[in-house]
Amino acid sequence: MLMGVGLPVEQKSPAAGIVHLGLGAFFRAFGCVYVADAMAASGGDWDIIGVSLRSPATRDALRARNWAYTSVTLAPGQQHFRDVTVLNSVLVAPEDPQRVLDALAAPTTRIVSLTVTEKGYCHDPATGLLNMAHPDIRHDLTHRIPTSALGYLVRGLQMRRAAGTAPYTVLTCDNLPENGRLVRRLVLQLAAEIDPELERWIAVEGRFPSTMVDRITPATTEADITRISESLGYRDAAPVLHEPFSQWAIEDDFVGGARPDFAAAGAEMVTDVTAHEHMKLRMLNGVHSALAYTGYLAGHATIAETVADPVFAAYARRLWEEITPTVEAPEGVSLTQYAEALFARFANPAIHHRTWQIAMDGSQKLPQRLLGTLRDNLENGREVGALCLAVAAWMRYAGGVDEAGQPIDVRDPMADTLRHLSERAASPAETVSAFLSLSAIFPPDLVQPLRAPLTTAAARLCALGARDAVKDVTS
């Protein structure tokens, strides 16, 4: 089929209400859709300027259709296409950082949202504090033109204060516990180092609502682009694929109350998102990570393929048995029904969510996805065998060699450190001791209670292999 570059899309206006840092597939499959639905329901000038903080690839793929793209909902046996036109433009920060700062400083910008992944916050996951030794933070402390997402937030707020403009609301959409309070703390830490008066202004005038975001969004492949373009009859170089399910809980705390009508788009506007957040981080993200590491080691390419294996289906359910006692259900939610709904979502054969993709950045993910749950269970004398096997599988994975002796392309900001620790360890017990010494991941007071059960899990994994170790822990 001969395809053009796409359907014509009207020229965007220069102003936008939202700037989004970290314009990846997830936000385009999630936040952009909510904003588009909110404007369709209630109006408002809430177009989005997307910012790529590293690579021009997303900008280049979107530019041919004037920032429009196709959102593809994947259900078993069917798919639904939708054109999303809420993006106003896409900027690439390394190419033109001043233009990004100007967008942040513009009075029309009332919200700055983020999906920069856990590692993008340049903090120590074990403490929740800013990592002052991080190279991006060291740069941003001494340069007006920033590198990190936090640096852009602080310098943009600094420009607004100097101009007498109210601050924007910072709306983080990353999978971090108390994510709004975390980013507020990190922004204030960085601002205090740059200008104590700026820090005090942000503390009083700024708003950082916490959120819980949920939609499974696998990475888009070249094969996906070809298939979708052929179905559309024109080339879309930047489609996003996602499951039908979507949930967004948002603390309703915005500067001057200025926000899209998120509720009209289906979001839950709440006073405290903690219960939603803990439920999702522990029951969805925690089990997702556990299945990713154990499933990858056992040779399963996707989560759907993993839970189609009866051994791993039983493992997912055993994990929820260990996790649910640590979770306070949001009002009106049955944790048992929530777990069953999660299993159905994991098993959706139309969603090819790769175990390798979920396994990335484990050093940043484990503290909020698994270690908090382990702490609660250890303190209360509850079973932790399935959870410890997940952490042991991460250690095995992070060593960079799979069970067949083949190299693993470990994507993690601590990849070199993790590999070196693994290479020097001569036994599962030594591996566990070496990894537990990483205080940026494991809080010191958790190390001793975790050592024995984690060593047992690592020895089981080494002796039996991933699939049989999973089978053993669920029998």
NUBA-883530 format. One record per residue: residue in one letter; x, y, z of N, C-alpha, C, O in turn. Coordinates in steps of 0.02 Angstrom, whole numbers, plus 50000, padded with zeros to 5 digits. Layout:
BEGIN
aXYZXYZXYZXYZ
...
END
This chain:
BEGIN
m500424994050000500005000050000500445006250000500935006650037
l500265011149958500625017449956500315022250007499715023550003
m500695024750053500415028750107500725035650108501325036450096
g500315040650122500555047350132500765048350205500785043550243
v500915054550223501155055850291500595056450341500725056750401
g499965056550319499435056650369498895061650351498945065650305
l498365061150390497805065650380498005072750399498395073650446
p497735077750364497905084650383497625086350452497075084350470
v498025090050490497825092250557497885099750560498365102650534
e497395103050591497395110350592498015112950627498275109750673
q498235118950607498815122050638498655123850711498115126450725
k499115122550756499015123950826499135131350841499515134750807
s498805133650894498935140450918499595140350957499795135050981
p499925146150965500565146250999500525145051074501025143051104
a499955146251106499895145751178499665138751198499335135251160
a499845136751259499625130351286499565131051361499895135251392
g499135126951391499035127351464499475122651503499565123551563
i499745117451470500135112351504500795111351467500805111151405
v501335110851504501975108551478502115101851510502075101151571
h502275096851469502415090151496503135088351484503375088351427
l503495086651538504195084651535504235077051531503965073551574
g504575074451480504655067251472504105064251429503725059951452
l504055066551368503485064651325503615057651294503845057151237
g503465052551332503515045751308502845042851290502345046351288
a502845036351276502235032951255501705033051309501105033851294
f501905032251373501395031751425500975038051429500355037651430
f501285043851432500875049951440500445051251379499885053651385
r500695049551320500285050451261499695045551258499175047051229
a499785039751290499235034851294498775036151352498235033151357
f498965040551397498605041451459498415048751471497835050651461
g498895052851491498745059751510498465063851452497985067651462
c498745063151393498495066951335497765065251320497375069551301
v497595058851329496905056751316496425059751367495885062151349
y496625059751431496205062951482496115070451468495555073051474
v496655073851450496605081051437496155082251377495745086851378
a496235078251325495805079051266495075078051284494645081851261
d494925072951324494235071651344493965077151389493375078951385
a494395079851433494185085351477494005091551437493505094751451
m494405093151386494245098951344493625097751302493225102351291
a493545091651278492935090051239492315090851281491785092851256
a492375089251347491785089551391491655096651416491075098751420
s492185100351432492085106751468492485112551440492465117951468
g492845111551385493215117051355493845118751393494075114751435
g494115124551380494725126851412495325126551366495355122451320
d495815130851379496425131151339496955126851373497385129351410
w496935120351361497375115651395497795111551347498015106051364
d497915114151287498375110651242499055109551277499225113151324
i499415104651254500025102451288500645103651245500645101851186
i501145106751274501815106951243502205101251273502335101051333
g502395096451231502795090851255503535092551252503765096151208
v503915089951301504635091151303504995084451309504875080551355
s505425083051261505875077351265506525079751298506845084351273
l506705076651352507285079051391507945076351365508475078851383
r507915071151322508535068151298508585067851222509025070751192
s508125064351191508185062551120507665066151078507105067551101
p507835067651015507345070650969506885065650936506475067550895
a506955059150952506595054050914505845054950916505515054550864
t505565056350975504835057250980504615063350941504115063150906
r504975068850948504815074950911504825073650836504365075750800
d505335070250813505405069150741504845064650715504595065650659
a504645059650755504115055150733503435058650731503015057050689
l503325063350776502685066750780502605072550732502045074450714
r503165075450710503135081750673502775081150606502445085850585
a502825075350573502525074650506501775075750507501495078150457
r501445074150563500715075050567500535080950610499975081350637
n500995085650618500865091650658500655089850729500205092850757
w501005084950757500955082750826500345078250841500265076150898
a499945076750792499395071950801499685064850798500195063650767
y499345060150831499565053250830498965048750844498425051150864
t499045042250833498515037450843498595033850909499125031150924
s498055033750948498015029751009497645023350993497085023550967
v497965017551008497685011150989497515007251053497955005351091
t496875006051064496645002051120496634994751100496304992851051
l496994990551138497054983551122496664979251172496844978851230
a496144976151148495754971351187495824964551155496004964151096
p495684959151191495734952551159495304952151096494694952851098
g495634950951040495284949950977495054956250942494724955750891
q495214962150969494984968250936495444974150953495814973851003
q495414979350912495784985450926495374991450904494974991050857
h495474997050937495105003150922495615008850911496075009750950
f495515012550856495965018050838495645024750856495045025750846
r496055029150882495815035950898496365040950881496945039850898
d496195046350849496665051650833496695056550892496175059150913
v497275057850919497375062350975497725068550950498265068150921
t497425074450961497685080650931497815085950984497825091950968
v497925083951046497985088751100498695091751107498785096751141
l499185088751074499865091451077499915097851035499715097950977
n500185102951065500275109451032500925109650993500965112250937
s501455106751023502115106350992502535101651035502335099751090
v503125099951010503585095751048504275099051044504535100350990
l504575100251102505225103251107505735097951129505565093051163
v506365098951109506905094451129507385098551171507725102951146
a507405097051236507765101351282508505102251265508745107851267
p508885096951248509595098151233509715102551172510235105751167
e509235102651125509325106751065509175114151078509515118451051
d508675115551120508475122551132508205123251203507605124151212
p508655122851253508415123151322508075129751340507625129851381
q508285135251309507975141651325507245141651304506825144651338
r507085138551248506385138251226505965134251276505385135951287
v506255129151305505895125351357505775129751418505225129951445
l506295133351439506215137851496505695143251482505305144951527
d505695145851422505195150951405504485148151408504025151551429
a504405141851386503745138651391503535137851463502945138851480
l504005136051506503845135351577503665142051608503225142451651
a504005147251587503905153851616503285157351588503055162251618
a503015155051533502445158451501501845158751548501665153651578
p501515164551556500935165051600500365160351581499965158451623
t500335158351518499805153751496499915146651522499445142751525
t500535145051542500675138351569500455138151642500715141851684
r499975133851656499715133351725499865126651758499805126051819
i500045121751718500235115151745500865112851709500915113451648
v501335110151747501895106551718501855099351744501935098151804
s501745094751699501685087751718502325084051699502725086451658
l502425078151729503045074451718502905066951714502505064251752
t503235063651666503345056451668504075055351648504225054351589
v504515055551697505235055151683505525048651711506135047851712
t505105044051734505285037751766505635038951833505845044551848
e505685033751872505965034451939506655037551938506815041851980
k507085035551891507775037951891507815045351872508325048551886
g507295048051841507305054951819507265060051875507345065951863
y507135057651937507075062251993507745063252030507775067152077
c508265059752008508945060952034508965060752110509285064852142
h508615055752139508595055252211508835048352233508925043852192
d508935047552297509085041052325508425037752345508095040052391
p508235032352310507585029252325507515026952398506955027052424
a508065025052429508015022552498507855028052548507525026752598
t508065034252534507955039852581507435044752557507135048352597
g507305044952491506845049952464507145056852460506775061752450
l507805057452468508135064052466508515064952402508715060052369
l508625071152383508985072852323509705070252327510035070952378
n509935067352273510625064952269511065070752245511115071952185
m511365074152292511765080052275512385078352234512685082652203
a512575071952234513155069852195512975067852124513415066452083
h512335067652108512125065852040512405070951991512345076952004
p512705068851936513015073651890512535078951863512735084651854
d511915077051850511435082051826511275087251879511205093151863
i511225085151941511085089851995511695094352007511625100352017
r512285091452006512895095552013512935100851959513125106551971
h512745098951897512735103751843512215109251857512365115151850
d511615107251876511065112051883511165116851941510855122151942
l511575115051990511715119552045512125125552024512105130852056
t512505124851970512975130151951512855133051882513225137351859
h512335130651847512195133051780511465135351775511015131951800
r511345141051743510655143451735510265139051687509665138051697
i510595136351637510265131851590510315124751619510865122151625
p509755121751636509785115451673509845109351627509805109851566
t509935103651659509955097151625509395092551648509085089251607
s509275092351712508795087751741508085090551739507985096551731
a507595086151746506905088251751506805092851811506455097851806
l507115091051868507055095351927507365102151915507095107251937
g507925102251879508235108651863507775113051821507735119051833
y507445110051772506965113951732506385116551775506185122251767
l506125112351819505585114551863505795120551905505435125551910
v506395120151935506625125451979506785131851940506585137251961
r507135131251885507315137251846506695140451815506655146551810
g506205136351794505585139151768505215143051822504955148451809
l505195140251882504865143751938505255150051957504945155151975
q505905149851952506315155751966506145161351917506095167151936
m506065159751854505895164751803505195167551817505095173551808
r504735163451838504055165951852504055170551913503725175751913
r504435168751964504465173152023504765179852005504525185052027
a505295179751964505605186051944505125190351903505165196551905
a504685187251866504205190951824503565192651860503125195851832
g503495190551923502885191851960502295187451939501725189351949
t502445181651910501935176951887501835171451939502325169151969
a501225169451949501085164051997501435157651974501535156651915
p501625153352021501945147052002501455142551965500845143351971
y501725137751928501305132651898501215126851948501625125951993
t500695123151939500605116851976501065111651946501085110751885
v501435108051988501855102551966501465096051976501295094252032
l501315092651922500885086751923501285080751900501335079351840
t501575077051947501965071251929501515065251917501025064151952
c501695061351866501295055451847501735049151847501595044451809
d502245049051888502695043251891502515038751950502205040951999
n502715032451944502545027451994503015027852054503485023852061
l502885032652097503275033752157502805034752215502285038052207
p502945032152274502505033152331502485040552351503005043852355
e501875042952364501785050052381502155054452331502555058652351
n502025053252267502435056352216502425063952217502935067152203
g501855066852233501825074152237502245076952294502595081852285
r502195073752351502585075952408503335074752397503755078752419
l503495069352362504195068052346504475073452300505005076252315
v504135075052245504405079952199504415086952231504855090952216
r503935088352275503955094752311504595095152354504945100152354
r504735089752390505335089652433505965090552391506415094252411
l506005087152334506605087552293506675094452261507235097152258
v506125097252238506145104052209506365109052262506775113452248
l506105108452323506285113152375507025112252395507365117252409
q507265106152396507975105052411508415108452360508895111952378
l508265107552297508665110552244508605118152245509095121752237
a507995120552254507885127852255508255131052313508525136552306
a508265127752371508615130552429509355131352416509665136052442
e509645126852377510355127452361510495133152311511035136052311
i509995134552269510075139752218509905146652246510265151552234
d509345147052283509115153452308508615152152365508045150152351
p508805153152428508355151752484507685155552480507175152952502
e507695161652452507075165352445506605161952395505995161852405
l506895159152342506495155452293506185149352327505605147852315
e506575145952367506315139952403505725141852446505225138252448
r505775147452482505215149452526504595151252485504035149752506
w504695154552428504125156452385503775150152358503165149752359
i504165145352335503865139152309503495135552365502945132952354
a503795135252424503485131652480502805134552497502345130752516
v502725141052492502095144352510501605144252451501015142652460
e501835146052392501395147252336501295141152290500785140552256
g501775136552290501745130952243501255125552264501065125152322
r501065121452217500625115752230500905109652194501125110152137
f500895103952228501185097752203500715091952219500875087752261
p500135091452186499675086052202499965079252186500285078252135
s499835074452230500025067552216499505064352171498915066352170
t499725059352132499275056052085499405048552086499945046252106
m498915044752063499005037652048498795036751976498235038251957
v499245034151935499115033151863499145025651848499555022051875
d498695023451804498685016251789498415015051718497815015951705
r498855012951675498675010351609499285006651582499815009551575
i499205000351567499754996351539499884998551467499444998351425
t500505000651455500695003551390501345000451366501885002851385
p501314995251326501934992151302502294996751252501985001251223
a502934995551244503324999451196503074998151125502914992451108
t503055003351084502855002751014503445000450972503985003350976
t503344995150932503884992550890503794994950818503264997450799
e504314993950778504264995550706503724991350673503374993750627
a503654985050695503124980850667502434983650683501984983450642
d502354986450744501724989650763501574995650717501014996450693
i502084999750706501995005650664501775003650594501325006650565
t502094998550566501914996250499501204993650497500814995350452
r501034989550545500364986550547499824991950555499314991750521
i499934996550601499435001850613499375006450553498825008350535
s499935008250523499915012650465499545009450407499165012750372
e499635002950398499274999450345498524999350359498124999950313
s498334998650422497614998850439497325005750429496745006350407
l497715010950444497465017750437497445020050365497015024150346
g497895017550324497945019750255498415025650246498465028450192
y498755027650300499265032850296499775031450352499625027750399
r500365034150345500885032650393500825036850456500795043050452
d500805033550512500865036750577501495033950609501525028050626
a502005038150616502645035850642502675035650719503175033550747
a502125037850751502155038350825501515036050859501275039550904
p501225030350839500635027950874500815025450944501395023950958
v500325025050988500415022051054499905016551062499335017151039
l500095011151096499665005551107499555004751182500005005851222
h498945002751201498795002151272498184997751283497814996251236
e498094995651344497514991651362496894996151367496955002251369
p496294993051370495684997151378495655000551446495405006251450
f495894997351499495834999951566496245006351575496795006951548
s495975011051614496335017151631496055019851696495445020151706
q496505021851741496295024851804496775030351824497385029451822
w496495036051843496905041751866496565044651928496005047251924
a496915044251984496685047552045497155053452058497765052752057
i496855059352070497245065552075497025069452136496425070452147
e497495071552178497325075952233497135082752204497505085652165
d496555085252223496285091352193496575097452227496245100752267
d497205098952212497575104352244498005107752191498585105852182
f497725112752156498055116052100498105123552115497675126352148
v498635126652090498725133852100498125137552072497965136952012
g497785141352114497195145152093496625140752069496155143252039
g496645134252083496125129652060496115128551985495645125751958
a496645130751950496655130351877496855123351854497415121051867
r496405120051819496535113351792495995111651741495465114651742
p496135106851697495605104251654495075100851697495185099251755
d494495099651667493955096151702494105088651700493785084851664
f494605086651740494815079651739494245074951757494195069451729
a493815077051804493275072651824492815070951766492565065351761
a492695075851722492265074651664492585069551617492245066351577
a493245068851622493605064051580493665057251613493945052551585
g493415056651675493415050251709493925049551764493975044251795
a494315054751778494795054451833494435055051900493895058051904
e494745052251952494475052852019494835058652054495445058252065
m494475063852072494755069552107494665068352181494095068052206
v495215067752218495195065652288495585070552331495965074752306
t495485070052397495865074252444496525070952463497005074452480
d496565064352460497175060752477497215054452434496765050252435
v497745053852396497805048452347498195042452376498295037552340
t498405042852439498855037852467498595030752460498965026252440
a497965029552477497705022752474497705020052403497895014252392
h497495024052354497515021952284498235020452263498365015452229
e498685024752284499385024252262499715017952290500055014352252
h499625016652355499935010752384499645004352355500004999552341
m498995004252345498684998452315498984996952247499154991252232
k499045002052206499285000952138500034999352137500244994752102
l500435003152174501155001952174501324994952198501754991652170
r500974992652250501144986152278500814980352241501134975252227
m500184981152224499814975452194499914974952119499934969452093
l499964980552084500084980252012500834980551997501124975851969
n501154986052016501854987051997502314981952031502774979451999
g502174980352094502594975452128502554968552096503074965352086
v501954966352080501874959752048502124960051976502414955151952
h502024965551942502294966451874503054965351875503314961651834
s503404968651922504124967951926504324960751943504794958051914
a503974957751990504124950852010504054946151951504484941851939
l503514946951913503414942751853503924944251799504134939851762
a504134950551794504624952451743505294949051755505584946151709
y505544949251817506194946351831506184938651829506604935551797
t505704935751863505664928351863505474925851794505744920851770
g505004929251761504784927051695505324927651643505414923251602
y505694933151645506254934051598506764928451606506984925451557
l506954927051668507454921851681507214915051658507614910751639
a506554914051661506264907651639506154907351564505924902251538
g506304912751528506244912651456505604915451428505474914651368
h505194918651469504564921551445504684928751421504984932751456
a504434930251362504574936751331504094942251354504294948051358
t503474940551370502974945551389502624943451453502664937651474
i502274948251484501894946751544501314942051528501184937451567
a500984943051472500424938651453500674931451445500344926751466
e501244930651413501544923951405501734921051473501654915051485
t501984925351518502194922951584501604920151623501644914651650
v501044923951627500484921651668500074916251633499654913151664
a500194915251568499884909451534500204902951557499904897551548
d500794903351586501124897551616500804896451685500844900951727
p500504890751698500154889651762500594890651823500354892651876
v501244889251817501694890251874501724897651893501724899351952
f501764901951843501804909151857501124912151873501084917051910
a500594909251848499924911351868499834910251943499564914551978
a500064904451967500024903052039500484907752078500314909752134
y501054909452049501514914052083501214920952091501274923952145
a500884923452039500564930052045500064930052103500034934752142
r499674924752108499164924552161499494923652230499234926452279
r500044919952235500394919552298500694926352318500674928252377
l500944930052270501194936752285500634941052314500744944652363
w500044940852284499494944952311499304942752381499094946952421
e499374936352397499234934052465499714937352515499524938952571
e500344938252494500834941452537500754949052539500894952252590
i500514951952483500484959252478499854962152510499904967152545
t499274959052500498644962252521498604963852596498274968652613
p498914959952641498884962052712499224968652726499104971652779
t499644971152680499994977452690499634983352657499864989052662
v499074982052625498734987152586498074988952618497664984652636
e497964995452626497314998052649496904999752587497095004052547
a496344996352579495944997152518495635004152516495375006452567
p495635007452459495245013652452494505012152465494275006452458
e494145017252483493435016452499493065013152440493115015452383
g492695007852455492275004652405492644999652361492344996952315
v493294998252376493684993752335493794987152371493994987052429
s493674981552338493844974952363494524973052335494624972752275
l495004971752380495674969952357495674963252321496074962152275
t495244958752341495184952252306494954953252234495244950452188
q494444957352225494204958752157494714962752117494794961652057
y495074967252151495594971052116496134966452091496374967252034
a496344961552132496864956852110496634952752051497014951552004
e496004950452052495754946451996495714950751932495854948251877
a495534957051940495524961551881496224962551855496334962851794
l496714963151900497404963851878497634957751839497964958351788
f497464951851864497664945751830497384945651759497734943851711
a496744947551751496444947651684496804952651639496884951351579
r497024958251667497384963151627498074960451608498284961251550
f498424957251654499074954251638499004949051583499454948351541
a498454945351584498364939751537498114941951469498054937751424
n497954948251459497704950751395498194949051339498734951951337
p498024944451294498504942351243498664947651191499154947051154
a498254952851188498374958251139498914963051163499184966851122
i499084962851228499584967351256500254963651261500334959251302
h500724965651219501384962451219501864966651260502324969851234
h501744966551327502154970551372502764966251390502694961351427
r503334968051366503924963851370504214963751441504274968951473
t504384957851464504694957251530505334961351533505484964351585
w505704961651478506324965551477506184972951488506574976451521
q505644975451459505474982551467505304984151540505544989151567
i504904979951572504704981151641505304980451688505334983651740
a505794976151668506374974851711506864980651714507294980751758
m506804985551670507284991051669507254995151734506724995651766
d507824997951753507885002651809507654999651875507355003051917
g507794993151886507574989851947507844993052010507504993052061
s508454995752008508734998852069508315004752092508305006352152
q507965007852046507535013552063506825011352081506485014852119
k506615005652055505925003352064505814999152127505294999552158
l506314995152145506214990352199506004993552266505554990852298
p506304999152287506115001852352505365003152359505085001552412
q505045005952309504335007452316503885001652295503325001252318
r504124997252252503694991952227503704985752271503204982252277
l504284984252302504344977952339504614978852410504384975352456
l505084983252421505414983552486504954986052541505004983752598
g504514990752525504044993152576503584987552599503434987052658
t503354983452552502934977852569503314972752612503054970152661
l503934971352592504354966852631504454969352703504414965552750
r504574975752709504664978652776504044977452819504104975052876
d503464979052792502844978152831502734970952852502534969652908
n502874966252806502774959252823503284956752873503114953052919
l503914958652866504424956552913504284959252983504384955753033
e504064965552987503914968453052503324965153086503264965353147
n502884962053046502284958953074502314951353072501804948053083
g502904948553059502984941353061502604937553008502424931753019
r502484940652950502104937352898502574934252846503174935752844
e502294929952804502664926352753502954931152701502614935952681
v503574929852678503894934152628504234930052573504624932852535
g504104923552569504474919352522504414921352450504904921652413
a503804922852428503694924752358504004931552343504294932552289
l503944936252389504234942852380504994942552378505314945852337
c505284938552423506014937952423506264934652359506804936452335
l505894929952332506104926952269506124932152213506564931852170
a505654936952214505654942352164506294946552170506594948252119
v506494948252232507094952352242507714948252222508174950952192
a507724941852239508284937652220508334937052144508884936952116
a507754936652110507754936352037508024942852007508374942651956
w507864948552038508144954852015508904954752022509264956951976
m509164952252078509884951852087510204947452034510724949252006
r509884941852019510154937351968510144940851900510634940551863
y509594944151884509524947751821510034953351816510354954251764
a510114957151870510564962951869511294960951863511714965151847
g511444954551875512124952251865512334952051792512924951751777
g511844952251747511984953051676512074946651637512274946851579
v511934940851669511994934351634511384930251651511214929551710
d511044927451601510434923551615510614916351633511194914451637
e510094912251642510204905451665510534900951613510814895751629
a510514903051551510854899351497511564901851485511904899651439
g511784906651527512454909351519512504914851467513054916851448
q511924917251442511924922451391511904929451423511604930251476
p512234934351392512234941051422511544944251420511154943251373
i511384948151471510764951951476510944959351467511414961851498
d510564962751425510664969951416510294973551473509714975451466
v510634974451529510334977351589510314984951582510844988151577
r509724987751581509644995051577509484997651647508924996751671
d509965000751679509885003051748510425008251762510995007351740
p510255013651797510775018651811511345015951854511885018951855
m511245010251888511765007151929512025000751897512314996551931
a511924999851832512074993551798512794991251809512914985451825
d513284995751802513984993851810514134991451881514474986451891
t513874995151929513974993251999513674986452014513984982252047
l513064985451991512714979052004513084973251972513154967952003
r513324974151911513684968751877514334967151913514504961251922
h514694972151935515334971051969515224967452035515614962952053
l514704969352073514564965852136514404958552123514624954152160
s514014957352071513824950452055514424946352034514484940552053
e514864949251994515444945551969515924943652025516264938452021
r515954947752077516424946352132516144941352183516524938652223
a515494940152180515184935652229515264928452207515154926752149
a515454924052255515584916952238515004912452258515034906452245
s514484915152289513924911052311513304915352316513354921452317
p512704912352320512104916352330512134920652392511904926352392
a512414917952446512464921852508512904927952498512744933452523
e513464927152462513904932952450513564938052404513644944052413
t513174935552355512804940152311512314944352352512284950452344
v511944941052395511454944652437511804949752481511574955452486
s512354947852514512714952552557512964958552518512934964252541
a513224957252458513494962652417512944967552397513034973652402
f512374964952375511834969352353511524973052413511344978852407
l511474969652470511174972952528511614978652554511374982852592
s512244978952533512684984352554512534990852518512804996152536
l512094990652468511934996652429511395000652466510794999452459
s511625005452505511155009352547510705013852506510185016052531
a510875015252444510435019152401509805015252382509305018152361
i509825008552390509255004352374508945001452438508335001852447
f509374998652481509124995152541509254999352603509835000452621
p508735001752636508825005552698509215001352749509064995352756
p509695004252783510105000352829509724996352881509924990752898
d509154998952905508784995352956508394989352928508124985352967
l508354988852861508014983152831508494977452814508284971752802
v509144978952814509634974152790509634967752832509594962252805
q509684968352898509744962352940509114958152939509164952052931
p508514960952946507914956852942507824953452874507534948052870
l508084956552821507984953852754508514948652735508394944652690
r509084948652769509644944652747509484937152743509604933952692
a509214934352795509104927052797508584924752746508724920252707
p507974927752745507494925352695507704926752623507524922952578
l508074932052612508294933652545508854928752523508884926852465
t509284926852569509804921952554509484915252537509714911752492
t508974913352574508614907152559508314907252489508354902352453
a508014912952471507714913652405508244913352350508144910152298
a508804916752362509344916752311509644909852302509794907852246
a509714906152356509974899352351509484894852314509694890752273
r508844895652327508334891752292508354893252217508324888652176
l508414899652200508434901752129509044898852094509004896552038
c509624898952129510244896452099510214888852090510454886252040
a509924885352138509914878052136509394875352087509524870352053
l508824878552082508264875852044508154879151977507864876051932
g508384885251968508194889151908507534892751922507174891051969
a507384897751881506824902251895506154898651898505774899451946
r505994894651847505324891751845505214886851903504694886951935
d505704882651916505624877851971505644881252039505324878952086
a506024886652045506034890352107505344893552120505104893552176
v505044896252067504374898952073503884893452092503454894452136
k503944887752060503494882052076503584879952149503094878452184
d504204879952172504354877852240504054882652291503784880452341
v504104889152279503864893952328503104894352330502824896852379
t502764891752279502034891952279501724885252299501114884752305
s502144880152310501864873552326501754872752401501524867452423
END
